[in-house]
Amino acid sequence: MPLGPGLLDELRRILGPDGLVASAEGRLVYECDMHTFYKGAPDVVALPESTAEVVAIVRLCRGERVPIVPRGSGTGLIGGAMAPLGGVMIGLNRMTRIVEIDLANRAATVQPGLINLWLTRAVQERGWFFAPDPSSQMVSSIGGNVSTNAGGPHCLKYGITANHVLGLELVTGAGEVVRLGGKVADRAGYDLTGVAVGSEGTFGLVTAVTVRLLHTAEAVQTILASFGSIEEASEAVSAIIAAGIIPAALEMLDELMIRAINEGTGAGYPKDAGAVLLIELDGPRAEVLAQAERVATICRERGALDVRVARDESERALLWKGRKEAAGAVGRLAPTYLLQDCVVPRSRLPEIMRALRAIAERHRVQIANVFHAGDGNLHPLILYDDRNPEELERAKAANEALLHACIAMGGTITGEHGVGLDKAKNLPLQYGEADLNFMARLRRIFDPDRIMNPGKLLPSHPACGEGFRPARPRVPEGAWI
Amino acid sequence: MSILARPIQGALAAIVGREALVDDTAARVSAAVDGLVPRWIVRPRSLEHVSRVLALAWDAELAVVPRGGGNALALGHPPSRLDLVLDLRRLDRVVEYNPDDLTVTVEAGTTMGALAARVGARRQLLPLDPAGVERRTLGGLAATDASGPLRARYGTMRDLLLGVRFVQADGVMTWGGAKVVKSVSGYDVPKLMVGALGTLGVLGELTLRLHPEPEFEATWLAVFTDVAAAQAFVARLVDSTVQPSRVEFLNRAGLAACGAGDGPAAVAVSIGTAEEAVRAQGETVARFAREAGAWLRPLGASFWAAHAEATALDGAIVLSVGTLVTLVGETAAETERAVAAAGVAATLTGAATLGSLRAAFPAVEPRAVGTLVERLRAFLAPVGGGVIIQRAPAAVRAAVDPWGPVEPGALSLMRGLKDEFDAKRVLNPGRFVGGL
């Protein structure tokens, strides 16, 4: 829907001439996030530099009922930071200040556009870090991490973004600034901070984030173990957890992925392996040494073909190299891929991998796997050639079948990427009418006119907009009235 | 309403069965909440029962107070009205325990003691240890966001609750979250339910994340000459690679209550992991203690059980005092002074590395409680801290806002939530922040 000229003038007045991207070619840059299936350029991109400017934009848009799409670095994987209905995109990349670092209270407050890794860089010399580490952390913004409740390889031990957010400054869809949570724990009232994290811009825009910082571990140990099969590797994972060890990261690669990585990066993973486990332990030195020894023993007992323990930082980097470049390496196998993010209970990993192979065969696609085995978070890459439309259709069908399989095993449709436009339609796989109704009503508390990131996170109901109608239980009739 | 009482009773009996509906006077009086005697006590055996009872309550606009073990009924404002007490203790099944996945799903009335026995047999634990934890129900722990010393390492209920089945005020059964340890599918509804005192829905079933029991654990106590020295010790721990399970501050009365000796201020530290790593970190902790002028002495494992029991019984009035980590010492001293000004002595405990203190003292006049709570709130306001009355006689909570001020914008959203999900004010009416 085209914006009225009055609205553009008002935006220009709020932001100045440098604060808007209105040209067609300029807007094109913002038409999608990293899930490039979904394209929709905003009518204009606003680049505010302060909370006050954000408030002014939201109030203006609310008055005109114009959709708002928040955006950080645009590295999301869910079709979240794109504008299917047009409207005003608010890019927060100019709000990158570190407002406060307070190590004695284990906290920092930052603006949403700050790049994730920059925060760790600002404190690492003093021995601290910000735990959420999505693979995009060199470019993704903390505001974006909060919006999607981002995870990362190390969230097995440290938890996802929500576990590290203490407080937020939020500009709601109603244009009100609210301060939620803060450095001090034990606050009265509903945990609005907790529910706002992961709300994917549907509640409003986060303009400041107070996060928990952690002290860097005394020691880190990285182990690479290769196995003949995914089943054996999965059993080793279960045995490690059963031994009471929660590694910082516990990553698995399957045969196809190992081949792609070996050919693409020269990481030198064992050639004949059916699965590779990458295990990272961190903590006090004596603990890490003791646990590393036990992990190596467990892997050998479970039939590992090879167990390598990194002896220094450069060996550690080498072991991680293949894992980190996995997504790029599959480029050697196929021109492009669909990346999935579903989760199953960890104990069902062997079962889901069998199901996955059957799905690949049935839909005649190749699926390469690299995933967070410790928490059962799969990242199958469904390979296809985008020059062949029929192949794309098969890849999409395999993708849907995979989601169904994960849900059937008691899992979830997204472990760390989020819902966005991509999976809004899949949410009913996991939630009933009553559950979706609750969420839709929750959204309206923060965004009464439904201008915030419309079409994302929740499916729109075919019959009546967002009005999912749950069935109420029947009260015995005529009993008292 | 009274002319309708008999038909409602018939409907309740039709739902839960006559045996699960209690209406005799003695039982009702003993189930009173802050002096309000319910007309009925209902003891549902299934979530389906809860759903149908609430649907009825909604239509008849009854006021419902859900309860578990009854340990936290003195939290919040006294209810504005009360018709029905929903006693959830019969919902006590462990629905699904998956030790390989470190997850468990329990009904809300399951006690922590029962759950701990079940998962303890597999050397796993749900790391929540508030006062009197054994007798408390999981639903109650979640609704009141109760926590204890172990939060230093494992966080609180918000970090452990993965999924929740709850019944909305109008009887609609609802699920939020997931049954796996990692999910960002839809809004994080479990977070909204933690600490909400059942005001947005009655918690029925909880899926929780478990942790492995540490293979070895040791506890030490450092007694300091004053709170400033204790504070210096805590600061040293925070800025180190030591990973303690608990860092509990204790004042003189706290030490005595736990039977752990005498001194103006102390910190108990526990570490749980591989034995050699516990010993190595223990040496570091001992060095920090020496630098702050104290000796570290080992405590038996029974110390924490004694702590949990002592804090369950330690006073008619209990406050949680939230402060900055860097102000734990000063806040403790100010709390001692404020309580002393009311003519009694405070027993102080609390998670020092999180700035989460707990003050307990004998009953004093409501006016005196008001004075000391206001004094502490004024002291803490500049740093964003606060005081919540966790337990007190009804007269105190009628006279003094037990929650304290909430930021107006946030409170307005909270009111919006309550209006949306419980417009008729059926669930725990009046008890929550802002009288919601």
Interface residues (C-beta under 8 A of the other chain):
Chain A: L103 A104 N105 R106 G127 T148 N149 G151 C155 G159 I160 A162 N163 T172 E176 V177 V178 R179 L180 G182 K183 V184 A185 D186 R187 A188 G189 Y190 D191 L192 G194 V195 V197 G198 S199 H215 T216 A217 E218 S238 I241 A242 A243 G244 I245 I246 G283 P284 R285 A286 E287 A290 Q291 V343 V344 P345 R346 S347 H372 D375 G376 N377 G410 G411 T412 I413 T414 G415 E416 H417 G418 V419 K423 L427 Q430 Y431 G432 A434 D435 L436 N437 F438 M439 R441 L442 R443 R444 I445 F446 L457 L458 P470 A471 R472 P473 R474 V475 P476 A479 W480 I481
Chain B: L4 R6 P7 I8 G10 A11 A14 I15 E48 S51 R52 A55 L56 D59 A60 N98 P99 D100 D101 L102 T103 R123 G155 T156 R158 D159 Q168 D170 G171 V172 M173 T174 W175 G176 A178 K179 V180 V181 K182 S183 V184 S185 G186 Y187 D188 V189 K191 L192 V194 G195 A196 L200 H211 P212 E213 P214 E215 A235 V238 D239 S240 T241 V242 Q243 T273 A274 E276 A277 R279 A280 Q281 S320 G322 T323 L324 V325 T326 T353 L354 G355 S356 L380 V383 G384 G385 G386 I388 W403 G404 V406 E407 G409 A410 L411 S412 L413 M414 G416 L417 E420 F421 F432 V433 G434
